[in-house]
């Protein structure tokens, strides 16, 4: 077992959605927790990537590696990144 702390997340969803979710996970031989955590990780990894790129640009600008204009272009590029398409 990993040495991580966990927090419980409890949400209410419509009964029909829950039934569809149960059918989906059984069909795909996964459990609900792994499926939901996987979706969250996927979305958060995109957000974290954007955040880290922004932090790298700030650091590079402070260190003089890139200029203000290049840094601004990078921020604009990051902020215009299209959202992940929902399946």
PDB file of N, CA, C and O in Angstrom, chain B, residues numbered from 101:
ATOM      1  N   UNK B 101       0.839  -1.185   0.000  1.00  0.00           N
ATOM      2  CA  UNK B 101       0.000   0.000   0.000  1.00  0.00           C
ATOM      3  C   UNK B 101       0.885   1.249   0.000  1.00  0.00           C
ATOM      4  O   UNK B 101       1.893   1.299   0.705  1.00  0.00           O
ATOM      5  N   UNK B 102       0.512   2.240  -0.778  1.00  0.00           N
ATOM      6  CA  UNK B 102       1.253   3.489  -0.842  1.00  0.00           C
ATOM      7  C   UNK B 102       1.118   4.265   0.456  1.00  0.00           C
ATOM      8  O   UNK B 102       0.174   4.082   1.225  1.00  0.00           O
ATOM      9  N   UNK B 103       2.076   5.122   0.669  1.00  0.00           N
ATOM     10  CA  UNK B 103       2.041   5.958   1.864  1.00  0.00           C
ATOM     11  C   UNK B 103       1.371   7.294   1.511  1.00  0.00           C
ATOM     12  O   UNK B 103       2.008   8.346   1.575  1.00  0.00           O
ATOM     13  N   UNK B 104       0.101   7.247   1.143  1.00  0.00           N
ATOM     14  CA  UNK B 104      -0.659   8.429   0.753  1.00  0.00           C
ATOM     15  C   UNK B 104      -1.825   8.622   1.714  1.00  0.00           C
ATOM     16  O   UNK B 104      -2.326   7.676   2.321  1.00  0.00           O
ATOM     17  N   UNK B 105      -2.229   9.856   1.829  1.00  0.00           N
ATOM     18  CA  UNK B 105      -3.471  10.102   2.553  1.00  0.00           C
ATOM     19  C   UNK B 105      -4.578  10.238   1.524  1.00  0.00           C
ATOM     20  O   UNK B 105      -4.347  10.713   0.412  1.00  0.00           O
ATOM     21  N   UNK B 106      -5.729   9.839   1.878  1.00  0.00           N
ATOM     22  CA  UNK B 106      -6.885   9.906   0.976  1.00  0.00           C
ATOM     23  C   UNK B 106      -7.994  10.709   1.623  1.00  0.00           C
ATOM     24  O   UNK B 106      -8.088  10.792   2.847  1.00  0.00           O
ATOM     25  N   UNK B 107      -8.821  11.292   0.800  1.00  0.00           N
ATOM     26  CA  UNK B 107     -10.001  12.012   1.232  1.00  0.00           C
ATOM     27  C   UNK B 107     -11.198  11.426   0.503  1.00  0.00           C
ATOM     28  O   UNK B 107     -11.142  11.181  -0.702  1.00  0.00           O
ATOM     29  N   UNK B 108     -12.251  11.209   1.216  1.00  0.00           N
ATOM     30  CA  UNK B 108     -13.463  10.655   0.610  1.00  0.00           C
ATOM     31  C   UNK B 108     -14.206  11.749  -0.152  1.00  0.00           C
ATOM     32  O   UNK B 108     -14.341  12.876   0.323  1.00  0.00           O
ATOM     33  N   UNK B 109     -14.680  11.394  -1.334  1.00  0.00           N
ATOM     34  CA  UNK B 109     -15.484  12.280  -2.156  1.00  0.00           C
ATOM     35  C   UNK B 109     -16.836  11.612  -2.340  1.00  0.00           C
ATOM     36  O   UNK B 109     -16.913  10.470  -2.793  1.00  0.00           O
ATOM     37  N   UNK B 110     -17.882  12.312  -1.996  1.00  0.00           N
ATOM     38  CA  UNK B 110     -19.221  11.765  -2.114  1.00  0.00           C
ATOM     39  C   UNK B 110     -20.059  12.722  -2.952  1.00  0.00           C
ATOM     40  O   UNK B 110     -20.139  13.914  -2.655  1.00  0.00           O
ATOM     41  N   UNK B 111     -20.680  12.192  -3.998  1.00  0.00           N
ATOM     42  CA  UNK B 111     -21.521  13.028  -4.853  1.00  0.00           C
ATOM     43  C   UNK B 111     -22.862  12.337  -5.078  1.00  0.00           C
ATOM     44  O   UNK B 111     -22.972  11.114  -4.981  1.00  0.00           O
ATOM     45  N   UNK B 112     -23.851  13.119  -5.372  1.00  0.00           N
ATOM     46  CA  UNK B 112     -25.162  12.590  -5.725  1.00  0.00           C
ATOM     47  C   UNK B 112     -25.333  12.709  -7.230  1.00  0.00           C
ATOM     48  O   UNK B 112     -25.117  13.775  -7.806  1.00  0.00           O
ATOM     49  N   UNK B 113     -25.719  11.614  -7.862  1.00  0.00           N
ATOM     50  CA  UNK B 113     -25.996  11.623  -9.295  1.00  0.00           C
ATOM     51  C   UNK B 113     -27.357  10.979  -9.507  1.00  0.00           C
ATOM     52  O   UNK B 113     -27.818  10.214  -8.660  1.00  0.00           O
ATOM     53  N   UNK B 114     -28.005  11.277 -10.627  1.00  0.00           N
ATOM     54  CA  UNK B 114     -29.303  10.660 -10.910  1.00  0.00           C
ATOM     55  C   UNK B 114     -29.192   9.127 -10.953  1.00  0.00           C
ATOM     56  O   UNK B 114     -28.174   8.577 -11.374  1.00  0.00           O
ATOM     57  N   UNK B 115     -30.236   8.469 -10.518  1.00  0.00           N
ATOM     58  CA  UNK B 115     -30.262   7.002 -10.462  1.00  0.00           C
ATOM     59  C   UNK B 115     -29.946   6.390 -11.831  1.00  0.00           C
ATOM     60  O   UNK B 115     -29.189   5.424 -11.917  1.00  0.00           O
ATOM     61  N   UNK B 116     -30.517   6.942 -12.885  1.00  0.00           N
ATOM     62  CA  UNK B 116     -30.303   6.401 -14.232  1.00  0.00           C
ATOM     63  C   UNK B 116     -28.828   6.501 -14.633  1.00  0.00           C
ATOM     64  O   UNK B 116     -28.292   5.596 -15.274  1.00  0.00           O
ATOM     65  N   UNK B 117     -28.178   7.603 -14.254  1.00  0.00           N
ATOM     66  CA  UNK B 117     -26.766   7.773 -14.567  1.00  0.00           C
ATOM     67  C   UNK B 117     -25.928   6.754 -13.791  1.00  0.00           C
ATOM     68  O   UNK B 117     -24.972   6.190 -14.323  1.00  0.00           O
ATOM     69  N   UNK B 118     -26.291   6.530 -12.547  1.00  0.00           N
ATOM     70  CA  UNK B 118     -25.576   5.549 -11.734  1.00  0.00           C
ATOM     71  C   UNK B 118     -25.707   4.149 -12.336  1.00  0.00           C
ATOM     72  O   UNK B 118     -24.732   3.399 -12.389  1.00  0.00           O
ATOM     73  N   UNK B 119     -26.895   3.805 -12.782  1.00  0.00           N
ATOM     74  CA  UNK B 119     -27.101   2.493 -13.405  1.00  0.00           C
ATOM     75  C   UNK B 119     -26.281   2.374 -14.692  1.00  0.00           C
ATOM     76  O   UNK B 119     -25.668   1.336 -14.942  1.00  0.00           O
ATOM     77  N   UNK B 120     -26.267   3.417 -15.496  1.00  0.00           N
ATOM     78  CA  UNK B 120     -25.473   3.401 -16.729  1.00  0.00           C
ATOM     79  C   UNK B 120     -23.988   3.285 -16.408  1.00  0.00           C
ATOM     80  O   UNK B 120     -23.256   2.568 -17.091  1.00  0.00           O
ATOM     81  N   UNK B 121     -23.548   3.981 -15.380  1.00  0.00           N
ATOM     82  CA  UNK B 121     -22.151   3.915 -14.951  1.00  0.00           C
ATOM     83  C   UNK B 121     -21.791   2.495 -14.513  1.00  0.00           C
ATOM     84  O   UNK B 121     -20.735   1.979 -14.878  1.00  0.00           O
ATOM     85  N   UNK B 122     -22.659   1.873 -13.740  1.00  0.00           N
ATOM     86  CA  UNK B 122     -22.402   0.507 -13.286  1.00  0.00           C
ATOM     87  C   UNK B 122     -22.303  -0.457 -14.467  1.00  0.00           C
ATOM     88  O   UNK B 122     -21.430  -1.324 -14.491  1.00  0.00           O
ATOM     89  N   UNK B 123     -23.185  -0.306 -15.434  1.00  0.00           N
ATOM     90  CA  UNK B 123     -23.123  -1.157 -16.625  1.00  0.00           C
ATOM     91  C   UNK B 123     -21.818  -0.924 -17.398  1.00  0.00           C
ATOM     92  O   UNK B 123     -21.188  -1.869 -17.874  1.00  0.00           O
ATOM     93  N   UNK B 124     -21.429   0.340 -17.513  1.00  0.00           N
ATOM     94  CA  UNK B 124     -20.214   0.689 -18.237  1.00  0.00           C
ATOM     95  C   UNK B 124     -18.979   0.071 -17.596  1.00  0.00           C
ATOM     96  O   UNK B 124     -18.147  -0.517 -18.288  1.00  0.00           O
ATOM     97  N   UNK B 125     -18.854   0.200 -16.281  1.00  0.00           N
ATOM     98  CA  UNK B 125     -17.654  -0.313 -15.622  1.00  0.00           C
ATOM     99  C   UNK B 125     -17.611  -1.842 -15.628  1.00  0.00           C
ATOM    100  O   UNK B 125     -16.535  -2.430 -15.741  1.00  0.00           O
ATOM    101  N   UNK B 126     -18.758  -2.481 -15.507  1.00  0.00           N
ATOM    102  CA  UNK B 126     -18.784  -3.942 -15.579  1.00  0.00           C
ATOM    103  C   UNK B 126     -18.372  -4.391 -16.981  1.00  0.00           C
ATOM    104  O   UNK B 126     -17.562  -5.305 -17.139  1.00  0.00           O
ATOM    105  N   UNK B 127     -18.928  -3.748 -17.978  1.00  0.00           N
ATOM    106  CA  UNK B 127     -18.614  -4.085 -19.371  1.00  0.00           C
ATOM    107  C   UNK B 127     -17.130  -3.895 -19.659  1.00  0.00           C
ATOM    108  O   UNK B 127     -16.542  -4.669 -20.414  1.00  0.00           O
ATOM    109  N   UNK B 128     -16.517  -2.868 -19.061  1.00  0.00           N
ATOM    110  CA  UNK B 128     -15.111  -2.563 -19.302  1.00  0.00           C
ATOM    111  C   UNK B 128     -14.166  -3.153 -18.255  1.00  0.00           C
ATOM    112  O   UNK B 128     -12.964  -2.886 -18.254  1.00  0.00           O
ATOM    113  N   UNK B 129     -14.742  -3.961 -17.369  1.00  0.00           N
ATOM    114  CA  UNK B 129     -13.970  -4.682 -16.342  1.00  0.00           C
ATOM    115  C   UNK B 129     -13.080  -3.759 -15.497  1.00  0.00           C
ATOM    116  O   UNK B 129     -11.903  -4.037 -15.271  1.00  0.00           O
ATOM    117  N   UNK B 130     -13.670  -2.670 -15.046  1.00  0.00           N
ATOM    118  CA  UNK B 130     -13.007  -1.741 -14.136  1.00  0.00           C
ATOM    119  C   UNK B 130     -13.967  -1.451 -12.993  1.00  0.00           C
ATOM    120  O   UNK B 130     -15.136  -1.835 -13.045  1.00  0.00           O
ATOM    121  N   UNK B 131     -13.480  -0.782 -11.973  1.00  0.00           N
ATOM    122  CA  UNK B 131     -14.412  -0.413 -10.917  1.00  0.00           C
ATOM    123  C   UNK B 131     -14.694   1.094 -10.996  1.00  0.00           C
ATOM    124  O   UNK B 131     -13.951   1.848 -11.624  1.00  0.00           O
ATOM    125  N   UNK B 132     -15.764   1.499 -10.356  1.00  0.00           N
ATOM    126  CA  UNK B 132     -16.203   2.893 -10.435  1.00  0.00           C
ATOM    127  C   UNK B 132     -15.116   3.832  -9.936  1.00  0.00           C
ATOM    128  O   UNK B 132     -14.845   4.856 -10.564  1.00  0.00           O
ATOM    129  N   UNK B 133     -14.491   3.494  -8.817  1.00  0.00           N
ATOM    130  CA  UNK B 133     -13.459   4.362  -8.255  1.00  0.00           C
ATOM    131  C   UNK B 133     -12.326   4.586  -9.257  1.00  0.00           C
ATOM    132  O   UNK B 133     -11.933   5.727  -9.503  1.00  0.00           O
ATOM    133  N   UNK B 134     -11.799   3.500  -9.837  1.00  0.00           N
ATOM    134  CA  UNK B 134     -10.696   3.645 -10.791  1.00  0.00           C
ATOM    135  C   UNK B 134     -11.112   4.465 -12.015  1.00  0.00           C
ATOM    136  O   UNK B 134     -10.332   5.264 -12.534  1.00  0.00           O
ATOM    137  N   UNK B 135     -12.346   4.258 -12.466  1.00  0.00           N
ATOM    138  CA  UNK B 135     -12.841   4.995 -13.623  1.00  0.00           C
ATOM    139  C   UNK B 135     -12.923   6.493 -13.327  1.00  0.00           C
ATOM    140  O   UNK B 135     -12.434   7.311 -14.106  1.00  0.00           O
ATOM    141  N   UNK B 136     -13.537   6.845 -12.209  1.00  0.00           N
ATOM    142  CA  UNK B 136     -13.719   8.257 -11.858  1.00  0.00           C
ATOM    143  C   UNK B 136     -12.375   8.918 -11.553  1.00  0.00           C
ATOM    144  O   UNK B 136     -12.116  10.031 -12.010  1.00  0.00           O
ATOM    145  N   UNK B 137     -11.528   8.247 -10.789  1.00  0.00           N
ATOM    146  CA  UNK B 137     -10.207   8.801 -10.475  1.00  0.00           C
ATOM    147  C   UNK B 137      -9.403   9.000 -11.766  1.00  0.00           C
ATOM    148  O   UNK B 137      -8.691   9.995 -11.903  1.00  0.00           O
ATOM    149  N   UNK B 138      -9.512   8.069 -12.705  1.00  0.00           N
ATOM    150  CA  UNK B 138      -8.823   8.205 -13.992  1.00  0.00           C
ATOM    151  C   UNK B 138      -9.283   9.430 -14.761  1.00  0.00           C
ATOM    152  O   UNK B 138      -8.462  10.140 -15.342  1.00  0.00           O
ATOM    153  N   UNK B 139     -10.592   9.688 -14.771  1.00  0.00           N
ATOM    154  CA  UNK B 139     -11.120  10.878 -15.444  1.00  0.00           C
ATOM    155  C   UNK B 139     -10.610  12.156 -14.787  1.00  0.00           C
ATOM    156  O   UNK B 139     -10.229  13.107 -15.470  1.00  0.00           O
ATOM    157  N   UNK B 140     -10.606  12.171 -13.468  1.00  0.00           N
ATOM    158  CA  UNK B 140     -10.137  13.353 -12.747  1.00  0.00           C
ATOM    159  C   UNK B 140      -8.660  13.587 -13.026  1.00  0.00           C
ATOM    160  O   UNK B 140      -8.249  14.716 -13.294  1.00  0.00           O
ATOM    161  N   UNK B 141      -7.858  12.526 -12.965  1.00  0.00           N
ATOM    162  CA  UNK B 141      -6.419  12.659 -13.234  1.00  0.00           C
ATOM    163  C   UNK B 141      -6.166  13.190 -14.637  1.00  0.00           C
ATOM    164  O   UNK B 141      -5.293  14.033 -14.843  1.00  0.00           O
ATOM    165  N   UNK B 142      -6.937  12.689 -15.602  1.00  0.00           N
ATOM    166  CA  UNK B 142      -6.775  13.128 -16.990  1.00  0.00           C
ATOM    167  C   UNK B 142      -7.027  14.631 -17.118  1.00  0.00           C
ATOM    168  O   UNK B 142      -6.240  15.344 -17.741  1.00  0.00           O
ATOM    169  N   UNK B 143      -8.111  15.103 -16.535  1.00  0.00           N
ATOM    170  CA  UNK B 143      -8.433  16.529 -16.611  1.00  0.00           C
ATOM    171  C   UNK B 143      -7.432  17.368 -15.826  1.00  0.00           C
ATOM    172  O   UNK B 143      -6.994  18.416 -16.301  1.00  0.00           O
ATOM    173  N   UNK B 144      -7.071  16.922 -14.642  1.00  0.00           N
ATOM    174  CA  UNK B 144      -6.138  17.692 -13.824  1.00  0.00           C
ATOM    175  C   UNK B 144      -4.738  17.701 -14.410  1.00  0.00           C
ATOM    176  O   UNK B 144      -4.004  18.674 -14.234  1.00  0.00           O
ATOM    177  N   UNK B 145      -4.353  16.637 -15.104  1.00  0.00           N
ATOM    178  CA  UNK B 145      -3.016  16.616 -15.684  1.00  0.00           C
ATOM    179  C   UNK B 145      -2.880  17.704 -16.741  1.00  0.00           C
ATOM    180  O   UNK B 145      -1.812  18.301 -16.879  1.00  0.00           O
ATOM    181  N   UNK B 146      -3.949  17.967 -17.490  1.00  0.00           N
ATOM    182  CA  UNK B 146      -3.923  19.054 -18.472  1.00  0.00           C
ATOM    183  C   UNK B 146      -3.793  20.402 -17.774  1.00  0.00           C
ATOM    184  O   UNK B 146      -3.035  21.264 -18.219  1.00  0.00           O
ATOM    185  N   UNK B 147      -4.525  20.586 -16.687  1.00  0.00           N
ATOM    186  CA  UNK B 147      -4.441  21.834 -15.926  1.00  0.00           C
ATOM    187  C   UNK B 147      -3.055  22.012 -15.324  1.00  0.00           C
ATOM    188  O   UNK B 147      -2.497  23.109 -15.358  1.00  0.00           O
ATOM    189  N   UNK B 148      -2.499  20.936 -14.772  1.00  0.00           N
ATOM    190  CA  UNK B 148      -1.168  21.004 -14.169  1.00  0.00           C
ATOM    191  C   UNK B 148      -0.113  21.309 -15.215  1.00  0.00           C
ATOM    192  O   UNK B 148       0.830  22.054 -14.950  1.00  0.00           O
ATOM    193  N   UNK B 149      -0.264  20.739 -16.400  1.00  0.00           N
ATOM    194  CA  UNK B 149       0.681  21.008 -17.488  1.00  0.00           C
ATOM    195  C   UNK B 149       0.681  22.493 -17.822  1.00  0.00           C
ATOM    196  O   UNK B 149       1.742  23.101 -17.965  1.00  0.00           O
ATOM    197  N   UNK B 150      -0.497  23.072 -17.945  1.00  0.00           N
ATOM    198  CA  UNK B 150      -0.605  24.502 -18.240  1.00  0.00           C
ATOM    199  C   UNK B 150       0.028  25.335 -17.127  1.00  0.00           C
ATOM    200  O   UNK B 150       0.755  26.292 -17.394  1.00  0.00           O
ATOM    201  N   UNK B 151      -0.253  24.966 -15.890  1.00  0.00           N
ATOM    202  CA  UNK B 151       0.299  25.697 -14.753  1.00  0.00           C
ATOM    203  C   UNK B 151       1.829  25.621 -14.749  1.00  0.00           C
ATOM    204  O   UNK B 151       2.506  26.634 -14.575  1.00  0.00           O
ATOM    205  N   UNK B 152       2.363  24.419 -14.940  1.00  0.00           N
ATOM    206  CA  UNK B 152       3.817  24.242 -14.915  1.00  0.00           C
ATOM    207  C   UNK B 152       4.492  24.982 -16.062  1.00  0.00           C
ATOM    208  O   UNK B 152       5.567  25.554 -15.881  1.00  0.00           O
ATOM    209  N   UNK B 153       3.874  24.979 -17.236  1.00  0.00           N
ATOM    210  CA  UNK B 153       4.440  25.736 -18.366  1.00  0.00           C
ATOM    211  C   UNK B 153       4.467  27.226 -18.048  1.00  0.00           C
ATOM    212  O   UNK B 153       5.436  27.916 -18.364  1.00  0.00           O
ATOM    213  N   UNK B 154       3.418  27.712 -17.430  1.00  0.00           N
ATOM    214  CA  UNK B 154       3.372  29.116 -17.037  1.00  0.00           C
ATOM    215  C   UNK B 154       4.446  29.450 -16.020  1.00  0.00           C
ATOM    216  O   UNK B 154       5.095  30.492 -16.111  1.00  0.00           O
ATOM    217  N   UNK B 155       4.635  28.558 -15.044  1.00  0.00           N
ATOM    218  CA  UNK B 155       5.674  28.780 -14.038  1.00  0.00           C
ATOM    219  C   UNK B 155       7.067  28.758 -14.662  1.00  0.00           C
ATOM    220  O   UNK B 155       7.936  29.541 -14.277  1.00  0.00           O
ATOM    221  N   UNK B 156       7.276  27.865 -15.619  1.00  0.00           N
ATOM    222  CA  UNK B 156       8.570  27.806 -16.311  1.00  0.00           C
ATOM    223  C   UNK B 156       8.830  29.093 -17.087  1.00  0.00           C
ATOM    224  O   UNK B 156       9.952  29.597 -17.104  1.00  0.00           O
ATOM    225  N   UNK B 157       7.792  29.620 -17.728  1.00  0.00           N
ATOM    226  CA  UNK B 157       7.942  30.865 -18.484  1.00  0.00           C
ATOM    227  C   UNK B 157       8.279  32.022 -17.554  1.00  0.00           C
ATOM    228  O   UNK B 157       9.122  32.857 -17.882  1.00  0.00           O
ATOM    229  N   UNK B 158       7.626  32.078 -16.396  1.00  0.00           N
ATOM    230  CA  UNK B 158       7.927  33.138 -15.423  1.00  0.00           C
ATOM    231  C   UNK B 158       9.369  33.042 -14.933  1.00  0.00           C
ATOM    232  O   UNK B 158      10.072  34.048 -14.841  1.00  0.00           O
ATOM    233  N   UNK B 159       9.795  31.840 -14.625  1.00  0.00           N
ATOM    234  CA  UNK B 159      11.159  31.634 -14.144  1.00  0.00           C
ATOM    235  C   UNK B 159      12.175  32.012 -15.221  1.00  0.00           C
ATOM    236  O   UNK B 159      13.176  32.669 -14.935  1.00  0.00           O
ATOM    237  N   UNK B 160      11.914  31.597 -16.444  1.00  0.00           N
ATOM    238  CA  UNK B 160      12.826  31.910 -17.541  1.00  0.00           C
ATOM    239  C   UNK B 160      12.903  33.414 -17.766  1.00  0.00           C
ATOM    240  O   UNK B 160      13.973  33.958 -18.036  1.00  0.00           O
ATOM    241  N   UNK B 161      11.755  34.079 -17.651  1.00  0.00           N
ATOM    242  CA  UNK B 161      11.743  35.536 -17.825  1.00  0.00           C
ATOM    243  C   UNK B 161      12.554  36.207 -16.714  1.00  0.00           C
ATOM    244  O   UNK B 161      13.342  37.114 -16.982  1.00  0.00           O
ATOM    245  N   UNK B 162      12.365  35.763 -15.471  1.00  0.00           N
ATOM    246  CA  UNK B 162      13.102  36.342 -14.346  1.00  0.00           C
ATOM    247  C   UNK B 162      14.603  36.124 -14.481  1.00  0.00           C
ATOM    248  O   UNK B 162      15.404  36.982 -14.109  1.00  0.00           O
ATOM    249  N   UNK B 163      14.973  34.963 -15.021  1.00  0.00           N
ATOM    250  CA  UNK B 163      16.399  34.652 -15.181  1.00  0.00           C
ATOM    251  C   UNK B 163      16.982  35.263 -16.444  1.00  0.00           C
ATOM    252  O   UNK B 163      18.187  35.179 -16.684  1.00  0.00           O
ATOM    253  N   UNK B 164      16.132  35.874 -17.245  1.00  0.00           N
ATOM    254  CA  UNK B 164      16.600  36.509 -18.469  1.00  0.00           C
ATOM    255  C   UNK B 164      16.746  35.564 -19.647  1.00  0.00           C
ATOM    256  O   UNK B 164      17.334  35.931 -20.665  1.00  0.00           O
ATOM    257  N   UNK B 165      16.221  34.353 -19.525  1.00  0.00           N
ATOM    258  CA  UNK B 165      16.338  33.379 -20.614  1.00  0.00           C
ATOM    259  C   UNK B 165      15.463  33.748 -21.805  1.00  0.00           C
ATOM    260  O   UNK B 165      15.845  33.533 -22.955  1.00  0.00           O
ATOM    261  N   UNK B 166      14.291  34.302 -21.525  1.00  0.00           N
ATOM    262  CA  UNK B 166      13.418  34.771 -22.606  1.00  0.00           C
ATOM    263  C   UNK B 166      12.919  36.155 -22.234  1.00  0.00           C
ATOM    264  O   UNK B 166      12.874  36.526 -21.061  1.00  0.00           O
ATOM    265  N   UNK B 167      12.553  36.894 -23.233  1.00  0.00           N
ATOM    266  CA  UNK B 167      12.070  38.242 -22.996  1.00  0.00           C
ATOM    267  C   UNK B 167      10.604  38.287 -22.635  1.00  0.00           C
ATOM    268  O   UNK B 167       9.900  37.277 -22.659  1.00  0.00           O
ATOM    269  N   UNK B 168      10.166  39.478 -22.301  1.00  0.00           N
ATOM    270  CA  UNK B 168       8.776  39.684 -21.901  1.00  0.00           C
ATOM    271  C   UNK B 168       7.828  39.316 -23.030  1.00  0.00           C
ATOM    272  O   UNK B 168       6.814  38.659 -22.795  1.00  0.00           O
ATOM    273  N   UNK B 169       8.143  39.733 -24.257  1.00  0.00           N
ATOM    274  CA  UNK B 169       7.236  39.462 -25.389  1.00  0.00           C
ATOM    275  C   UNK B 169       7.090  37.964 -25.641  1.00  0.00           C
ATOM    276  O   UNK B 169       5.985  37.480 -25.885  1.00  0.00           O
ATOM    277  N   UNK B 170       8.202  37.226 -25.582  1.00  0.00           N
ATOM    278  CA  UNK B 170       8.125  35.777 -25.790  1.00  0.00           C
ATOM    279  C   UNK B 170       7.343  35.125 -24.662  1.00  0.00           C
ATOM    280  O   UNK B 170       6.572  34.192 -24.891  1.00  0.00           O
ATOM    281  N   UNK B 171       7.540  35.611 -23.459  1.00  0.00           N
ATOM    282  CA  UNK B 171       6.816  35.066 -22.315  1.00  0.00           C
ATOM    283  C   UNK B 171       5.316  35.321 -22.461  1.00  0.00           C
ATOM    284  O   UNK B 171       4.507  34.434 -22.186  1.00  0.00           O
ATOM    285  N   UNK B 172       4.941  36.529 -22.893  1.00  0.00           N
ATOM    286  CA  UNK B 172       3.531  36.857 -23.103  1.00  0.00           C
ATOM    287  C   UNK B 172       2.933  35.978 -24.190  1.00  0.00           C
ATOM    288  O   UNK B 172       1.792  35.533 -24.062  1.00  0.00           O
ATOM    289  N   UNK B 173       3.682  35.718 -25.259  1.00  0.00           N
ATOM    290  CA  UNK B 173       3.189  34.842 -26.323  1.00  0.00           C
ATOM    291  C   UNK B 173       2.930  33.442 -25.787  1.00  0.00           C
ATOM    292  O   UNK B 173       1.928  32.814 -26.129  1.00  0.00           O
ATOM    293  N   UNK B 174       3.836  32.955 -24.946  1.00  0.00           N
ATOM    294  CA  UNK B 174       3.681  31.630 -24.377  1.00  0.00           C
ATOM    295  C   UNK B 174       2.429  31.568 -23.496  1.00  0.00           C
ATOM    296  O   UNK B 174       1.668  30.603 -23.563  1.00  0.00           O
ATOM    297  N   UNK B 175       2.218  32.596 -22.671  1.00  0.00           N
ATOM    298  CA  UNK B 175       1.016  32.626 -21.826  1.00  0.00           C
ATOM    299  C   UNK B 175      -0.254  32.640 -22.676  1.00  0.00           C
ATOM    300  O   UNK B 175      -1.223  31.951 -22.357  1.00  0.00           O
ATOM    301  N   UNK B 176      -0.251  33.422 -23.759  1.00  0.00           N
ATOM    302  CA  UNK B 176      -1.423  33.467 -24.634  1.00  0.00           C
ATOM    303  C   UNK B 176      -1.671  32.111 -25.275  1.00  0.00           C
ATOM    304  O   UNK B 176      -2.815  31.671 -25.388  1.00  0.00           O
ATOM    305  N   UNK B 177      -0.596  31.449 -25.694  1.00  0.00           N
ATOM    306  CA  UNK B 177      -0.727  30.131 -26.305  1.00  0.00           C
ATOM    307  C   UNK B 177      -1.321  29.139 -25.317  1.00  0.00           C
ATOM    308  O   UNK B 177      -2.198  28.348 -25.664  1.00  0.00           O
ATOM    309  N   UNK B 178      -0.836  29.189 -24.095  1.00  0.00           N
ATOM    310  CA  UNK B 178      -1.338  28.284 -23.057  1.00  0.00           C
ATOM    311  C   UNK B 178      -2.809  28.555 -22.771  1.00  0.00           C
ATOM    312  O   UNK B 178      -3.605  27.623 -22.662  1.00  0.00           O
ATOM    313  N   UNK B 179      -3.168  29.817 -22.652  1.00  0.00           N
ATOM    314  CA  UNK B 179      -4.552  30.146 -22.287  1.00  0.00           C
ATOM    315  C   UNK B 179      -5.536  29.862 -23.415  1.00  0.00           C
ATOM    316  O   UNK B 179      -6.732  29.719 -23.159  1.00  0.00           O
ATOM    317  N   UNK B 180      -5.067  29.779 -24.649  1.00  0.00           N
ATOM    318  CA  UNK B 180      -5.952  29.492 -25.781  1.00  0.00           C
ATOM    319  C   UNK B 180      -6.058  28.007 -26.077  1.00  0.00           C
ATOM    320  O   UNK B 180      -6.762  27.606 -27.004  1.00  0.00           O
ATOM    321  N   UNK B 181      -5.365  27.186 -25.295  1.00  0.00           N
ATOM    322  CA  UNK B 181      -5.382  25.742 -25.499  1.00  0.00           C
ATOM    323  C   UNK B 181      -6.824  25.247 -25.408  1.00  0.00           C
ATOM    324  O   UNK B 181      -7.495  25.496 -24.406  1.00  0.00           O
ATOM    325  N   UNK B 182      -7.311  24.552 -26.437  1.00  0.00           N
ATOM    326  CA  UNK B 182      -8.704  24.100 -26.404  1.00  0.00           C
ATOM    327  C   UNK B 182      -8.943  23.078 -25.305  1.00  0.00           C
ATOM    328  O   UNK B 182      -8.060  22.291 -24.964  1.00  0.00           O
ATOM    329  N   UNK B 183     -10.143  23.102 -24.760  1.00  0.00           N
ATOM    330  CA  UNK B 183     -10.511  22.149 -23.706  1.00  0.00           C
ATOM    331  C   UNK B 183     -10.586  20.756 -24.279  1.00  0.00           C
ATOM    332  O   UNK B 183     -10.857  20.577 -25.466  1.00  0.00           O
ATOM    333  N   UNK B 184     -10.348  19.777 -23.444  1.00  0.00           N
ATOM    334  CA  UNK B 184     -10.435  18.378 -23.859  1.00  0.00           C
ATOM    335  C   UNK B 184     -11.854  18.091 -24.300  1.00  0.00           C
ATOM    336  O   UNK B 184     -12.810  18.460 -23.617  1.00  0.00           O
ATOM    337  N   UNK B 185     -11.995  17.431 -25.445  1.00  0.00           N
ATOM    338  CA  UNK B 185     -13.341  17.106 -25.927  1.00  0.00           C
ATOM    339  C   UNK B 185     -13.921  15.988 -25.082  1.00  0.00           C
ATOM    340  O   UNK B 185     -13.239  15.020 -24.744  1.00  0.00           O
ATOM    341  N   UNK B 186     -15.185  16.141 -24.751  1.00  0.00           N
ATOM    342  CA  UNK B 186     -15.884  15.129 -23.954  1.00  0.00           C
ATOM    343  C   UNK B 186     -16.372  14.043 -24.875  1.00  0.00           C
ATOM    344  O   UNK B 186     -16.863  14.315 -25.971  1.00  0.00           O
ATOM    345  N   UNK B 187     -16.235  12.814 -24.431  1.00  0.00           N
ATOM    346  CA  UNK B 187     -16.623  11.653 -25.268  1.00  0.00           C
ATOM    347  C   UNK B 187     -18.083  11.335 -25.128  1.00  0.00           C
ATOM    348  O   UNK B 187     -18.574  10.397 -25.756  1.00  0.00           O
TER     349      UNK B 187
END
